[in-house]
Amino acid sequence: MADVARARQIAERILVIVAETVEMRIKDPRIGFVTFTAARLTSDLREGTVFFTVLGDDDARENTLIALNSAKGVIRTEMGKRLGMKHTPSLTFIPDALPESAAHINALLETAAANDAKVHEQAVGAKFAGDADPYKHPESE
């Protein structure tokens, strides 16, 4: 089993190698404007997972996933040359859920802002239930 820090370091190198290989060597027109966001390795350094996002709709994401899966051999060969490890990790490409999470958070923030606006509208003519200053002050001499 490899050290966690070493696995993280190799995963970062894999991320760079995959991005450079896709940019320079893979000429598949199905690959859209892709960004590789993260890479993870198992503790035995045998299997890797690369997360990516694609600018565009679901069709662009699916086409990019198909193209990346078909180019796994070229990418893995390049990784083997540049990593210099005894065993080159096999790769799995997974579309990153970051855009959906960001859209969900934006929707929640818009809902919260709308609810705050309703509360501010209700508080326009409101008065305190008791005194304006609820604290006791010592009597002036």
VOGU-3710 file (C-alpha; in Angstrom, 3 decimals, decimal comma):
1> madvararqi> 0,000/0,000/0,000  1,238/3,448/-0,891  1,383/6,456/1,345  -1,647/8,756/1,108  0,549/11,749/0,308  2,278/9,845/-2,506  -1,058/8,732/-3,942  -2,277/12,342/-3,884  0,918/13,541/-5,576  0,649/10,910/-8,313
11> aerilvivae> -3,045/11,785/-8,786  -2,090/15,421/-9,367  0,512/14,345/-11,925  -2,061/12,117/-13,626  -4,448/15,067/-13,849  -1,811/17,156/-15,640  -0,794/14,299/-17,939  -4,400/13,551/-18,921  -5,123/17,220/-19,637  -1,984/17,655/-21,743
21> tvemrikdpr> -2,550/14,401/-23,614  -6,152/15,262/-24,465  -5,107/18,721/-25,596  -2,083/17,700/-27,676  -2,591/14,140/-28,888  -6,306/13,346/-28,970  -7,937/14,784/-32,077  -11,441/13,411/-31,565  -14,097/15,958/-32,616  -16,513/14,559/-30,019
31> igfvtftaar> -14,404/16,018/-27,222  -15,889/19,353/-26,299  -14,445/22,144/-24,211  -13,389/19,867/-21,357  -11,843/20,737/-18,012  -10,370/18,058/-15,784  -11,252/18,944/-12,216  -9,837/16,167/-10,012  -8,102/12,810/-10,017  -8,121/10,120/-7,351
41> ltsdlregtv> -6,131/6,930/-6,953  -6,792/3,839/-4,926  -4,363/3,094/-2,108  -2,632/0,387/-4,149  -2,124/2,845/-7,086  -3,784/0,433/-9,524  -6,987/2,270/-10,403  -7,540/5,957/-10,997  -10,631/8,094/-11,398  -10,559/11,359/-13,333
51> fftvlgddda> -13,408/13,851/-12,970  -14,203/16,312/-15,742  -16,665/19,017/-16,697  -17,725/20,014/-20,193  -19,016/23,355/-21,336  -22,340/22,628/-22,994  -25,397/20,470/-22,587  -25,877/16,810/-21,690  -25,172/15,674/-25,259  -21,761/17,355/-25,181
61> rentlialns> -21,019/15,679/-21,856  -22,025/12,236/-23,157  -20,041/12,654/-26,394  -16,969/13,737/-24,439  -17,310/10,752/-22,105  -17,538/8,373/-25,072  -14,500/9,971/-26,722  -12,439/9,854/-23,513  -13,314/6,201/-22,973  -12,256/5,389/-26,529
71> akgvirtemg> -8,937/7,216/-26,008  -8,076/5,468/-22,729  -5,298/3,440/-24,361  -3,482/6,467/-25,719  -3,843/8,320/-22,429  -2,660/5,329/-20,397  0,347/4,820/-22,674  1,343/8,447/-22,217  0,866/8,108/-18,450  3,120/5,048/-18,405
81> krlgmkhtps> 5,878/6,916/-20,227  5,714/9,993/-18,022  5,043/8,469/-14,600  7,815/5,889/-14,625  5,924/3,516/-12,351  6,055/-0,271/-12,365  2,315/-0,464/-13,004  0,361/2,222/-14,852  -3,027/2,842/-13,227  -6,149/2,095/-15,221
91> ltfipdalpe> -8,460/5,086/-15,632  -12,151/5,706/-15,223  -13,642/8,983/-16,433  -16,599/10,396/-14,506  -18,484/13,607/-15,289  -18,168/15,945/-12,327  -21,391/16,920/-10,546  -20,064/20,413/-9,853  -22,329/22,294/-12,320  -25,473/20,638/-10,965
101> saahinalle> -24,415/21,344/-7,377  -23,680/24,968/-8,216  -27,072/25,357/-9,913  -28,791/23,835/-6,870  -26,953/26,189/-4,496  -27,859/29,185/-6,689  -31,520/28,153/-6,605  -31,395/27,880/-2,807  -29,770/31,319/-2,535  -32,436/32,859/-4,780
111> taaandakvh> -35,165/31,317/-2,610  -33,514/32,661/0,535  -33,220/36,140/-1,011  -36,911/36,090/-1,997  -37,902/35,051/1,544  -35,736/37,829/3,008  -37,417/40,341/0,725  -40,848/39,198/1,973  -39,749/39,616/5,595  -38,432/43,123/4,876
121> eqavgakfag> -41,713/44,072/3,205  -43,671/42,930/6,252  -41,371/44,853/8,601  -41,804/48,235/6,870  -44,566/49,619/9,130  -43,930/47,380/12,123  -43,472/48,751/15,638  -41,915/47,198/18,701  -44,221/45,126/20,900  -42,996/46,864/24,041
131> dadpykhpes> -40,763/49,841/24,594  -38,356/50,815/21,880  -35,508/50,369/24,359  -36,140/47,235/26,468  -33,168/47,761/28,766  -33,396/49,342/32,200  -31,380/52,509/32,680  -30,406/54,016/35,998  -32,455/57,084/36,812  -30,686/60,302/36,136
141> e> -29,799/62,350/39,223
//
